[in-house]
Amino acid sequence: MSVQENLYEVRRRIEKACERSGRDPKEVTLIAVSKTKPVSMIEEAIAAGQQVFGENRPQELRDKFGCLPAGLKWHMIGHLQKNKIKYVVGRACLIHSIDSVELAQAVNEQAAKCDVIMPVLVEVNAAGEESKFGVSPGETEELIRQIAPLPHIHVNGLMTIAPNVEDPEQNRQYFRLLKQLCIDIAGKNIDNVSMIELSMGMTGDYEVAVEEGATFVRVGTGIFGDRRTGIL
Ligand SMILES: *Cc1c(COP(=O)(O)O)cnc(C)c1O
């Protein structure tokens, strides 16, 4: 399978999941996760009409941003260290991985320097996995209240990385939880906060995530192939 064929298949499945759940496919943005993959493969995706990409390493995002056409959208989806924020602000259209007040403050500072307002999502560890970053569902509203007043960031919603499971149905509960959390916090009408985006679903479970309300799905392997073997 080529990158192009994979992309068409993923888009088709997203549309099917939208049909099943009575959603408009325009509400769902496919982020092609190109981390570790060469520029040539990203160019294949661009040729197939893909304009939105996700990276998890700041320097890699900076480098790919610099050598690909302007007008593409880059999402920072991975854990972010404070000293690497400078590579991301001014390039990424959205940071998906805010999980502390300190990180939000540091992003705010860099965004102020660049004279931009940086849209962000708060990362939630919905399943409470030890190995994962993110705040617990119970801490999410408090973190959002603390970072909402920062003038150079804007909270747009929530992100989660669900557990690695055999059967994607096992993750439906976590996608539901994230959606409900989003609705609950939206109901609090916190100033400078728009709870409109839900970033959830990866290669193994994006169809379930779409059924449960994802507005961004982040698909890497399903488009570019296995990252360890390079087999499409
Ligand atoms: C790598 C990565 C993805 C994509 O994972 P696949 O299983 O290859 O689709 C999605 N989200 C995050 C945060 C990632 O780091």
The ligand as a Gaussian input file, in Angstrom:
#p B3LYP/6-31G(d) Opt

LIG

0 1
 C        2.927000       8.641000      17.418000
 C        1.720000       9.300000      17.914000
 C        0.486000       9.111000      17.270000
 C        0.276000       8.211000      16.082000
 O        0.360000       6.872000      16.459000
 P       -0.038000       5.683000      15.448000
 O       -0.419000       4.568000      16.325000
 O        1.174000       5.405000      14.634000
 O       -1.155000       6.173000      14.611000
 C       -0.618000       9.794000      17.785000
 N       -0.508000      10.618000      18.859000
 C        0.668000      10.816000      19.485000
 C        0.711000      11.744000      20.646000
 C        1.812000      10.178000      19.041000
 O        2.973000      10.384000      19.684000

